[in-house]
Amino acid sequence: MDYRKYGDAVYIRMDRGDEIIGGILDVCRKEKIMSAIFSGIGGCGKAYIQTFIPETGEFEMNELTGMLELVSMNGNVVTDDAGEYYHHTHALFSYKDGEQHCVAAGHIKAMIVSYTAEIELRPVIGGTIGRKYDEETGTGFWDFNQ
């Protein structure tokens, strides 16, 4: 992984074997970015896609492997009152299953780069978006009261 800051944005290149979400969070910690949005494209060899099931209050996990084109990734990074970092990421992958072209998308737990990923990270300017815990879903949402 390598990255550069240009203006207010950070541009991140992930390399073979890098885990994308962890890499983004590492850059945020190193650069002291407390909240941000990001987007990216690339190629992955493995992805863990989650779908939240409201009736059970749990996430179902689906592991994809193979040549996965990361068509679109969007997400955000926030911190809680203790300074812990959290992400909320969604992505869309295209891949082949035999002769058929397929897509898969959803909430992302983790993604492993197969050849490269290119990510733009935009810190929140002029404030910080925090995280508040929601008991009903067991997840966190944006908190503007920090």
BAFI-3210 file (N, C-alpha, C; in Angstrom, 3 decimals, decimal comma, padded with zeros to 6 digits):
// residues 146
n [1|2|3|4|5|6|7|8|9|10|11|12|13|14|15|16|17|18|19|20|21|22|23|24|25|26|27|28|29|30|31|32|33|34|35|36|37|38|39|40|41|42|43|44|45|46|47|48|49|50|51|52|53|54|55|56|57|58|59|60|61|62|63|64|65|66|67|68|69|70|71|72|73|74|75|76|77|78|79|80|81|82|83|84|85|86|87|88|89|90|91|92|93|94|95|96|97|98|99|100|101|102|103|104|105|106|107|108|109|110|111|112|113|114|115|116|117|118|119|120|121|122|123|124|125|126|127|128|129|130|131|132|133|134|135|136|137|138|139|140|141|142|143|144|145|146]
n.u [000,846|000,424|000,271|-000,807|-001,186|-003,097|-004,055|-007,042|-007,642|-006,882|-005,088|-005,068|-003,220|-003,709|-002,115|-001,414|-002,684|-003,224|-005,545|-008,406|-010,235|-008,989|-006,606|-007,506|-008,467|-006,048|-004,617|-006,252|-005,866|-003,074|-002,893|-004,453|-007,174|-010,400|-012,995|-014,411|-015,169|-015,122|-014,210|-013,800|-012,130|-011,100|-009,401|-010,195|-009,485|-010,814|-013,752|-015,828|-019,108|-021,803|-025,210|-027,694|-030,141|-033,118|-035,133|-033,807|-031,798|-029,189|-026,206|-025,940|-023,378|-021,510|-019,018|-017,002|-014,881|-012,150|-011,617|-012,530|-013,969|-013,790|-016,183|-017,427|-016,976|-018,073|-017,974|-017,703|-015,810|-015,840|-015,451|-015,770|-016,667|-014,503|-012,465|-012,237|-012,087|-014,443|-015,990|-018,258|-019,162|-020,009|-020,098|-019,790|-019,347|-018,188|-018,074|-017,108|-018,953|-018,402|-019,457|-021,089|-021,720|-021,693|-022,988|-022,405|-023,265|-023,213|-023,060|-019,814|-017,508|-014,795|-012,143|-009,866|-007,132|-006,421|-004,866|-004,726|-006,013|-007,649|-008,153|-009,990|-009,888|-011,682|-011,385|-013,601|-014,214|-013,937|-015,293|-016,321|-017,670|-019,311|-019,997|-022,860|-024,333|-026,859|-029,323|-031,449|-030,720|-028,161|-025,989|-023,940|-024,606|-024,304|-023,332|-023,984|-023,532|-021,069]
n.v [-001,182|002,233|005,785|009,189|012,608|015,100|018,286|018,456|015,805|012,246|009,895|006,535|003,659|000,320|-002,840|-006,169|-008,639|-006,901|-005,882|-004,131|-002,526|-002,495|-001,231|001,341|002,250|002,207|004,281|006,443|006,460|006,956|009,465|010,923|011,288|011,701|011,395|010,517|010,174|007,697|006,288|003,827|001,659|-001,450|-004,632|-007,690|-010,697|-011,961|-011,482|-010,484|-010,324|-008,841|-009,117|-007,444|-008,795|-007,836|-009,174|-011,085|-009,639|-009,941|-010,295|-011,872|-013,716|-013,805|-015,319|-014,447|-015,643|-015,638|-014,071|-010,973|-008,148|-005,038|-003,004|-000,768|000,994|002,371|004,293|005,126|006,512|006,728|007,869|006,887|008,125|007,251|007,286|005,134|003,558|003,123|001,611|001,967|000,324|-000,257|-002,280|-003,183|-005,962|-007,515|-010,634|-013,770|-016,744|-019,642|-019,400|-017,306|-013,914|-012,276|-010,443|-009,158|-007,661|-005,512|-004,895|-004,557|-006,615|-007,339|-007,112|-008,514|-007,560|-008,456|-007,587|-004,696|-001,783|001,306|004,156|006,924|009,049|011,174|013,433|014,699|018,087|020,853|019,871|016,973|013,803|011,688|008,536|006,794|004,318|002,021|000,407|-001,200|-002,284|-003,104|-001,908|000,901|004,397|007,534|010,322|013,552|015,161|015,721]
n.w [000,000|-000,735|-000,350|-001,012|-000,090|-001,530|-001,640|000,137|-000,044|000,166|-001,618|-002,236|-003,000|-003,168|-002,923|-004,232|-002,105|000,002|002,528|002,057|003,693|006,236|005,480|004,723|007,212|008,632|007,323|008,041|010,850|010,994|009,745|011,399|010,834|011,649|010,727|007,591|004,050|001,441|-001,769|-004,370|-006,800|-008,392|-008,270|-006,795|-004,910|-002,982|-001,099|001,580|001,975|003,604|004,664|006,342|008,413|009,451|010,975|012,514|013,586|012,876|010,821|007,671|006,146|003,141|001,337|-001,309|-003,864|-006,211|-009,436|-008,921|-010,021|-008,693|-008,990|-007,915|-004,916|-001,942|001,019|004,547|007,266|010,724|014,129|017,567|020,887|022,383|020,610|018,922|015,748|013,067|010,220|007,468|004,805|001,426|-001,507|-004,988|-006,976|-009,991|-011,705|-013,237|-013,667|-014,794|-018,035|-017,582|-016,752|-013,656|-010,804|-007,532|-004,474|-001,565|002,002|003,235|004,855|004,632|002,164|-000,105|-001,999|-005,356|-007,519|-007,769|-006,080|-006,178|-004,362|-003,233|-000,543|001,447|003,896|006,452|006,547|008,709|010,900|012,824|012,258|014,373|016,034|016,990|018,990|018,070|019,662|018,744|016,220|016,724|015,639|014,572|014,003|012,218|014,200|014,916|017,071|018,256]
ca.u [000,000|001,087|-000,727|-000,345|-002,170|-003,137|-005,124|-007,740|-007,905|-005,802|-005,223|-004,462|-003,089|-003,540|-001,401|-001,764|-002,669|-003,680|-006,960|-008,770|-010,825|-007,927|-005,679|-008,135|-008,469|-004,655|-004,298|-006,970|-005,167|-001,759|-003,080|-005,351|-008,449|-011,402|-014,169|-014,144|-015,864|-014,178|-014,715|-012,696|-012,284|-009,927|-009,590|-010,040|-009,502|-011,714|-014,581|-016,829|-020,266|-022,799|-026,551|-028,356|-031,482|-033,774|-035,920|-032,922|-030,834|-027,847|-025,722|-025,579|-022,113|-021,250|-017,630|-016,750|-013,469|-011,883|-011,339|-013,654|-013,775|-014,409|-016,795|-017,710|-016,933|-018,349|-018,092|-017,288|-015,081|-016,176|-014,880|-016,678|-016,151|-013,230|-011,475|-012,214|-012,461|-015,442|-016,282|-019,508|-018,731|-020,776|-019,357|-020,368|-018,354|-018,590|-017,222|-017,639|-019,245|-018,434|-019,593|-022,050|-021,248|-022,517|-022,672|-022,735|-023,085|-023,749|-022,225|-018,530|-016,736|-013,380|-011,825|-008,440|-006,740|-005,737|-003,796|-004,624|-007,226|-007,375|-009,145|-009,949|-010,346|-011,941|-011,698|-014,609|-013,556|-014,704|-015,992|-016,121|-018,872|-019,071|-020,767|-023,685|-024,794|-028,301|-029,626|-032,395|-030,027|-026,853|-024,961|-023,736|-025,017|-023,661|-023,703|-023,539|-023,484|-019,748]
ca.v [000,000|003,532|006,849|010,572|013,653|016,210|019,141|017,855|014,386|011,253|008,902|005,306|002,525|-000,951|-003,816|-007,583|-009,169|-005,917|-005,887|-002,746|-001,796|-002,290|-000,239|002,663|002,615|002,497|005,625|007,393|006,541|007,587|010,873|011,513|011,604|011,164|011,018|010,693|009,332|007,164|005,525|003,174|000,606|-002,317|-006,062|-008,441|-012,144|-012,452|-010,453|-010,939|-009,451|-009,087|-008,570|-007,359|-009,385|-007,170|-010,092|-011,795|-008,698|-010,434|-010,227|-013,101|-013,508|-014,547|-015,177|-014,587|-015,813|-015,669|-012,757|-010,098|-006,750|-004,095|-002,028|000,440|000,881|003,629|004,095|006,198|006,207|007,594|007,452|007,070|009,001|006,715|007,371|003,888|003,752|002,238|001,863|001,489|000,186|-001,061|-002,462|-003,967|-006,766|-008,334|-011,822|-014,799|-018,080|-020,347|-018,429|-016,284|-012,745|-012,128|-009,342|-009,331|-006,378|-005,420|-004,365|-005,258|-006,891|-007,282|-007,377|-008,729|-007,132|-009,454|-006,922|-003,314|-001,033|002,741|004,683|008,330|009,246|012,601|013,756|015,711|019,370|021,784|019,184|015,529|012,985|010,626|007,296|006,442|002,933|001,825|-000,875|-002,013|-003,017|-003,561|-001,268|002,316|005,367|008,840|011,190|014,929|015,910|015,676]
ca.w [000,000|-000,741|-000,474|-001,061|000,167|-002,482|-001,136|001,278|-000,295|000,254|-002,680|-001,717|-003,906|-002,477|-003,732|-004,080|-000,746|000,992|002,904|001,754|004,820|007,219|004,943|004,835|008,630|008,998|006,832|008,897|012,145|010,792|009,376|012,407|010,193|012,571|009,939|006,164|003,087|000,464|-002,903|-005,045|-007,800|-008,410|-008,456|-005,550|-004,993|-001,937|-000,469|002,534|001,847|004,640|004,522|007,640|008,445|010,588|011,813|013,440|014,160|012,583|009,455|006,970|005,456|001,910|000,904|-002,735|-004,213|-007,643|-010,008|-008,603|-010,396|-007,764|-009,889|-007,153|-003,466|-001,256|002,449|005,435|008,493|011,846|015,412|018,704|021,951|022,871|019,539|018,152|014,348|012,483|008,819|006,885|003,418|000,479|-002,755|-006,072|-007,686|-011,131|-011,828|-014,127|-013,157|-016,075|-019,124|-017,180|-015,999|-012,459|-009,897|-006,119|-003,799|-000,219|003,079|003,160|006,070|004,255|000,754|-000,320|-003,339|-006,180|-008,273|-007,298|-005,769|-006,163|-003,437|-002,853|000,830|001,667|005,288|006,744|006,819|009,529|011,977|012,912|012,392|015,338|015,912|018,144|018,961|017,971|020,325|017,969|015,160|017,176|014,823|014,853|013,005|012,324|015,309|014,637|018,326|018,900]
c.u [000,884|-000,005|-000,050|-001,507|-001,998|-004,324|-005,733|-007,915|-006,647|-006,088|-004,400|-004,404|-002,837|-002,925|-001,851|-001,612|-003,126|-005,168|-007,418|-009,279|-009,772|-006,928|-006,233|-008,119|-007,057|-004,242|-004,991|-006,276|-003,855|-001,888|-004,000|-006,640|-009,542|-012,711|-013,914|-015,134|-014,827|-014,914|-013,530|-013,128|-011,062|-010,278|-009,296|-010,055|-010,435|-012,479|-015,582|-017,963|-021,296|-024,135|-027,204|-029,779|-032,213|-034,515|-035,062|-031,945|-029,405|-027,505|-025,519|-024,345|-022,032|-019,806|-017,551|-015,256|-013,340|-011,542|-012,577|-013,298|-014,524|-014,917|-017,014|-017,649|-017,170|-018,464|-017,685|-016,553|-015,533|-015,473|-015,917|-016,012|-014,797|-012,138|-011,330|-012,744|-013,456|-015,615|-017,690|-019,260|-019,684|-019,959|-020,145|-019,228|-018,973|-017,596|-017,874|-017,855|-019,449|-018,455|-020,513|-021,362|-022,226|-022,119|-023,088|-022,434|-023,640|-022,787|-020,947|-017,889|-015,241|-013,249|-010,320|-008,116|-006,052|-004,657|-003,659|-005,997|-006,816|-008,515|-008,916|-010,603|-010,489|-012,319|-012,823|-013,858|-014,488|-015,488|-015,657|-017,478|-018,530|-019,943|-021,576|-024,237|-026,308|-028,631|-030,518|-031,690|-028,690|-025,716|-024,841|-024,159|-024,258|-024,227|-023,109|-023,376|-022,143|-019,154]
c.v [001,236|004,587|008,206|011,492|014,728|017,078|018,502|016,349|013,534|010,196|007,681|004,266|001,297|-001,944|-005,238|-008,032|-008,199|-006,108|-004,429|-001,984|-001,499|-001,243|001,169|003,128|002,937|003,895|006,674|007,553|007,304|009,083|011,621|012,053|010,915|010,776|011,375|009,882|008,818|006,442|004,886|002,123|-000,297|-003,755|-006,800|-009,938|-012,770|-011,264|-011,119|-009,923|-009,845|-008,469|-008,601|-007,885|-008,805|-008,121|-010,819|-010,854|-009,107|-010,215|-011,634|-012,798|-014,383|-014,279|-015,424|-014,770|-015,898|-014,278|-011,887|-008,672|-005,883|-002,926|-000,701|000,121|002,271|003,355|005,309|005,628|007,216|007,052|007,669|007,956|008,544|006,777|006,098|004,154|002,683|002,594|001,387|001,500|-000,698|-001,166|-003,330|-004,658|-007,400|-009,483|-012,788|-016,086|-018,939|-019,331|-017,261|-015,152|-012,482|-010,867|-009,736|-008,014|-006,462|-004,737|-005,204|-005,395|-006,755|-007,604|-007,511|-008,417|-008,271|-008,820|-005,449|-002,814|000,426|003,429|006,166|008,460|010,744|012,847|014,784|016,973|020,233|021,149|017,717|014,855|011,835|009,411|007,111|005,046|002,895|000,440|-001,782|-002,861|-003,589|-002,989|000,199|003,179|006,670|009,625|012,563|015,751|015,875|017,046]
c.w [000,000|-000,856|-000,489|-000,732|-000,897|-002,085|000,091|001,140|-000,111|-000,806|-002,283|-002,828|-003,048|-003,447|-003,408|-002,622|000,325|001,285|002,875|002,973|005,887|006,774|005,053|006,286|009,118|008,550|007,696|010,247|011,999|010,524|010,340|011,766|011,020|011,874|008,482|005,346|002,104|-000,651|-003,595|-006,043|-007,718|-008,701|-007,168|-005,827|-003,980|-001,368|000,457|002,532|002,893|004,242|005,893|007,518|009,656|011,519|012,842|014,141|013,886|011,108|008,914|006,133|004,214|001,510|-000,595|-002,947|-005,727|-008,135|-009,870|-009,015|-009,392|-008,602|-009,178|-005,664|-002,900|000,226|003,237|006,633|009,532|013,093|016,506|019,749|022,487|021,804|018,728|016,747|013,884|011,015|008,492|005,385|002,632|-000,800|-003,720|-006,810|-008,920|-011,236|-012,803|-013,363|-014,393|-017,190|-018,774|-016,420|-014,868|-011,698|-008,486|-005,422|-002,390|000,726|003,144|004,535|005,773|002,772|000,626|-001,779|-004,078|-007,041|-007,935|-006,894|-005,647|-005,432|-003,211|-001,485|001,056|003,131|005,385|007,153|007,669|010,653|011,967|013,029|013,327|015,058|017,176|017,924|018,927|018,525|019,487|016,925|015,609|016,355|015,208|013,690|013,216|013,497|015,038|015,895|019,008|019,032]
res [m|d|y|r|k|y|g|d|a|v|y|i|r|m|d|r|g|d|e|i|i|g|g|i|l|d|v|c|r|k|e|k|i|m|s|a|i|f|s|g|i|g|g|c|g|k|a|y|i|q|t|f|i|p|e|t|g|e|f|e|m|n|e|l|t|g|m|l|e|l|v|s|m|n|g|n|v|v|t|d|d|a|g|e|y|y|h|h|t|h|a|l|f|s|y|k|d|g|e|q|h|c|v|a|a|g|h|i|k|a|m|i|v|s|y|t|a|e|i|e|l|r|p|v|i|g|g|t|i|g|r|k|y|d|e|e|t|g|t|g|f|w|d|f|n|q]
***
